[in-house]
Amino acid sequence: MDSHYDQVMKARNAADTGATRLYFAYSTILDRAAFLEWRDQHSYGFFELPEGRLAEALDVDLVYDFPSRWWGGRVAGLTDAAGRSVFGRLFEIGGKDWPIIQHKEGAVTGMCVEREVRVRVEGQEVKATAFVTSPRRASTEGPVSPRFIEALVRGAKSAGLPAEYIERLARGP
């Protein structure tokens, strides 16, 4: 259990249990085995990440704009990019579980912020929430983390993302 557990549980207990949020995940959370390890390390064993649906965020692209000591280099967020897209999975998350997603994505520590994205899923467009690098933490200086690229590819394969997209991820920026 880390120091954010109590903060997350307090937010969880105060959350609207009837509300749900659409969450577009495109990064390392897609690596199911790694997510389960993180979940258990942080004492959230009661939380199950749903299966989700294959989805494509529209008019955005990956940008490696977050220098991470843990990853040993820059990791990816999203940036506006007309005509480009990023694949991931769309999850419906109950309101009381949203604080766990915020913790996993780094919003609790101020590393990331929420942003709305347009997502194509099963032939329809919906709006969902994704997490991107906090503008006050963004930087494109330094190398991209090779370990992060490996985890991104592993997650994309685990999530069943399109093969051409996985190849694009493996090439890096």
C-alpha positions in Angstrom: 0.0 0.0 0.0 1.4 3.4 -0.8 0.7 6.9 0.6 -2.1 7.6 -1.9 -4.3 4.7 -0.8 -6.1 6.6 1.9 -6.6 9.6 -0.5 -8.0 7.3 -3.2 -10.3 5.4 -0.7 -11.7 8.7 0.7 -12.5 9.9 -2.9 -14.0 6.5 -3.7 -16.2 6.6 -0.6 -17.5 10.1 -1.6 -18.1 9.2 -5.2 -21.5 8.9 -6.9 -22.0 5.1 -7.1 -24.6 5.5 -9.8 -22.4 7.4 -12.2 -20.2 5.8 -14.8 -17.3 7.3 -16.9 -16.1 6.3 -20.3 -12.3 5.9 -20.1 -10.0 5.7 -23.1 -6.9 3.8 -22.2 -3.9 3.8 -24.7 -0.8 3.2 -22.6 0.7 0.7 -20.2 -2.6 0.0 -18.3 -3.4 -2.2 -21.3 -0.8 -4.7 -20.2 -3.2 -6.8 -18.2 -0.5 -8.7 -16.2 1.3 -5.5 -15.3 -2.0 -3.9 -14.3 -2.9 -6.8 -12.0 0.6 -6.5 -10.4 0.1 -2.7 -9.8 -3.4 -3.3 -8.5 -2.3 -5.8 -5.9 0.8 -3.8 -4.9 -1.5 -0.9 -4.1 -4.1 -2.9 -2.2 -6.9 -2.6 -4.8 -7.4 -6.3 -5.2 -11.2 -5.7 -5.0 -11.1 -3.7 -8.3 -11.5 -5.5 -11.6 -10.7 -3.6 -14.8 -13.4 -4.6 -17.3 -12.6 -6.2 -20.6 -13.3 -2.9 -22.5 -13.8 -2.5 -26.2 -11.3 -1.9 -29.0 -11.4 1.8 -29.7 -9.7 4.5 -31.7 -9.2 8.1 -30.5 -9.6 10.5 -33.3 -7.5 13.6 -34.2 -4.8 12.8 -31.6 -1.4 11.2 -31.7 1.2 10.0 -29.2 3.7 12.5 -28.0 6.6 11.5 -25.8 6.4 14.4 -23.4 6.8 13.1 -19.9 10.3 12.6 -18.5 10.1 9.7 -16.1 12.8 8.7 -13.7 11.0 5.4 -13.1 10.9 4.5 -16.8 14.4 6.0 -17.5 13.3 8.4 -20.2 10.3 10.0 -21.7 6.9 8.3 -21.9 3.8 9.0 -24.0 0.8 11.2 -23.7 -1.6 12.5 -26.3 -1.5 15.6 -28.4 -4.0 17.1 -30.8 -3.2 16.0 -34.4 -5.8 16.4 -37.1 -6.3 13.2 -39.1 -4.2 11.0 -36.8 -5.4 8.4 -34.4 -4.4 6.3 -31.4 -5.8 2.9 -30.7 -6.7 1.6 -27.2 -9.6 0.2 -25.3 -12.7 2.0 -24.1 -13.8 1.1 -20.6 -16.9 1.9 -18.7 -15.8 2.7 -15.1 -18.1 3.0 -12.2 -18.0 6.4 -10.4 -16.7 4.9 -7.2 -13.8 3.2 -9.0 -12.7 6.3 -11.0 -10.3 7.4 -8.2 -8.4 4.1 -8.7 -8.0 4.9 -12.5 -6.9 8.4 -11.5 -4.2 6.9 -9.3 -3.0 4.4 -11.9 -2.8 7.1 -14.5 -0.9 9.6 -12.3 -3.6 12.2 -11.8 -3.4 11.8 -8.0 0.3 12.8 -8.0 -0.2 15.6 -10.6 1.8 13.9 -13.3 -1.3 13.7 -15.6 -4.5 15.5 -16.2 -7.8 14.3 -17.7 -8.9 15.4 -21.1 -11.8 14.6 -23.4 -11.2 12.7 -26.6 -13.5 11.7 -29.5 -13.4 7.9 -29.8 -14.7 5.6 -32.5 -15.9 2.3 -31.1 -18.0 -0.3 -32.9 -18.7 2.2 -35.7 -19.9 5.0 -33.5 -18.3 8.1 -32.1 -18.4 8.8 -28.4 -16.6 11.2 -26.0 -14.4 9.7 -23.4 -11.8 10.7 -20.8 -8.1 10.0 -21.4 -5.1 11.0 -19.3 -2.4 13.2 -20.7 0.8 14.7 -19.4 0.2 17.7 -17.1 1.3 20.8 -19.1 3.5 21.9 -16.1 5.4 18.5 -16.3 5.7 18.3 -20.1 9.1 18.2 -21.7 10.5 16.7 -24.9 14.1 16.9 -23.7 16.0 13.7 -23.2 15.7 10.2 -24.6 12.5 8.2 -25.0 12.4 5.3 -22.6 13.1 2.0 -24.5 11.6 0.1 -21.5 8.4 2.1 -21.9 8.2 1.4 -25.6 8.5 -2.3 -24.8 5.7 -2.1 -22.2 3.5 -0.1 -24.6 3.9 -2.8 -27.3 3.3 -5.6 -24.7 0.1 -3.8 -23.6 -1.0 -3.2 -27.2 -0.6 -6.9 -28.0 -2.4 -7.9 -24.7 -5.3 -5.6 -25.6 -5.6 -7.0 -29.1 -4.9 -3.7 -30.9 -4.3 -3.8 -34.7 -1.0 -5.3 -35.8 -0.1 -2.3 -38.0 -0.6 0.0 -35.0 1.6 -2.3 -32.8 4.3 -2.0 -35.5 4.0 1.7 -35.4 4.4 1.7 -31.6 7.5 -0.6 -31.8 9.2 1.9 -34.1 8.8 4.6 -31.5 8.6 8.3 -32.2 
